[in-house]
Amino acid sequence: MKKTKKKQNRFEELLEIPKEISSEEPKLTIMGFEELLIENYKSILEYQDFYVRLSTHIGIVNINGFELKLNEMTNDDILITGKIDSIDFEKTVDE
């Protein structure tokens, strides 16, 4: 399995594909204290107006705040708006 991943990485390098496009790692874009765009998330684990918990391919993202809303959701991207106080990460153990 590692050989396939290594070949894929070399192929992506040859084509000059940006890592954020070719990988499944989440990308977080914070716009002030009121908007957070998360790309490459897997699922919503928990949602309340003061707490959002998302699963990603490398772990869990926790967002704390007030009046949080889930906006503009697609299969890969989600926009969270509201008064964001903190963001923390829980890394999952590699299997």
TAPE-V700701 format. One line per field, one symbol per residue. psi: psi as a letter, one per 40 degrees, with the letter a starting at -180 (. if undefined). A space follows every 50 residues. Layout:
BEGIN
psi->???
END
This chain:
BEGIN
psi->ddddddddddddddefhidddeieiihhhhgaeehhhhifidihdihiee hhhihieeahhhhiaifhihifhaddihhhiaghdihiihhihh.
END
